Amino acid sequence: MVGKPNILLITADQWRGDCLSALGHSCVKTPNVDALASEGTLFARHYAGAAPCSPARATLYTGLYQMNHRVCRNGSPLDARIDNLALAARRADYEPTLFGYTDTAPDPRGLDANDPHLTTYEGLLPGFTARQLLPEHEKQWLSWLRARGHAEATSRDIHIPVGAKPGDISNAPTSYSSDETQTAFLTGEFLRWLDEQEAPWFAHLSFLRPHPPFSAPAPYNDMFASTDGPAFARAESAEAEARAHPYLAYTLPRNEKASFIHGATGAVANWNTHEISTIRAIYYGMIAEVDAQLGRIWQALKNFGAWENTVIIFTSDHAEMAGDHWALGKGGFFDGSYHIPLVVRDPRAATSGNTVTHFTSAADIFPTLCEKLEVEPKNSLDGQSLLPFTEGAPLGWWRDAAFWEFDFRDISGQEAERHFGLRSNECNLAVIRDAQFKYVHFSGLPPLLFDLVNDPMELKNIASDPAHAPTRLAYAEKLLSLRARHLDQTLAYTELTANGPVRHRP
């Protein structure tokens, strides 16, 4: 590779970190992600920094934990003062170009009160040029489908499988084909743009799938059976799960079917095991569909002669419960929502085909790109560059645990605040999780402690067990120390002296 590399950042929304055949999943096959990993580095213990979409992406794009970027929910504005990977790429003389969405709510302080950008959280991350937006309403894709002869593609009803009624759980195929998915649409737009490039480029492909609604075209709709997949990590019933903690008692009845099956009503916890298993099988098929489009991208890069000059980062924003703990979607504290895939393939790297088992974070993506592009971030970062792993360099200090946060405040409706009798700034949790224990600290609710060696499904809370009081204290202190270390350091590393400002670069 000579000169500046191309940068391709790909996110596949809501992809579980264990759903890779390279990591030995019991049924999911991901040959194209696996092929990328064989030429790059696979990070087996990679975790999102927050959930849902906007907070998770804020960590990915800014390199900051939620405690510093303060995007608490979908709709929380991202402070305009915070640097991000698109702005840094511009400083490195790229024009970062988006295909899809970033779910970034703009800072209202710099906009007129009547600006329509203030009516949605689906804004554009500052620094990106939008070549092809695809927000949640999917209108751009729907009009493309109509141009291809799908006159019925006038709303998201297009996701209802053929022959099914709204709300049905069905593994029948959709009316659109595997060449006409949202993923195929964005891939095609990216490949058309790729053919126009005459200089090093930076592109972000932000795929919606395997995000709900859960339906898929042939052959992915019934590629997996409801009997496929590992055992669910969950209590014996949804009622038993809800009794395990006040937060679960609150959230499980509010985990709505409509978020996952188009037109459904009621709570996810009311679906039986077969129904949840059928949904999970469709989810696996949606992963296979995205993987197939990734293969199309890899081949196109080779055909264009760009493969050996392109750094590829493949990851997700957050994961998917997929029936674990009687839930679908993301949020809360369970691993199923936060363990996500990460593969980094750098043609210039000295190593390839290696699997990293150190704990890594979505916050590490931005500092990795900064080091790769040789640009300085404009503020302090919480993440660390992953280049020592990809380049086989000496590692030095590295974290020994995963850390993530979840904020369940409800600013506009105050529902959670009323239910728990808490203030908005008390409706949050933080997790520290290593190979042995997982500690969950709530600002206003009881804590949780899980022995992951003996209880890998996170079913037995031992926080109140006197025998484990020393462990609980040790992990609470560990979490407190982590938060103290990661308080914003932007100017804290600078001291004004008689000789002028002195900056320590850790």
Buried (B, 14 or more C-beta within 10 A) or exposed (E): EEEBBBBBBBBBBBBBBBBBBBBEBEBBBBBBBBBBBBBBBBBBBBBBBBBBBBBBBBBBBBBBBBBBBBBBBBBBBBBEEBBBBBBBBBBBEBBBBBBBBBBBBBBEEEBEEEEEEBEBBBBBBBBBEBBBBBBBEBBBBBEBBBEEEBEBBEEBEBBBBBEBEEBBBBBBBBBBEBEBBBBBBBBBBBBEBBEEBEEBBBBBBBBBBBBBBBBBBBEBBBBBEBEBBEEBBBBEEBEEBBEBBBBBBBBBBEBBBBBBBBBBEEBBBEBEEEBBBBBBBBBBBBBBBBBBBBBBBBEBBEEBEBBEBBBBBBBBBBBBBBBBBBBBBBBBBBBBBBBBBBBBBBBEBEEBEBBBEBBBBBBBBBBBBBBBBEBEBBBBBBBBBBBBBBBBEEEEEEBEBBBBBBBBBBEEEEEBBEBBEBEBEBBBBBBBBBEEBBBBBBEBBEBBBBBBEEBEBBBBBBBEEEEBEEBBEEBBEBBEEBBEEBEEBBEEEEEEEEEEEEEEEE
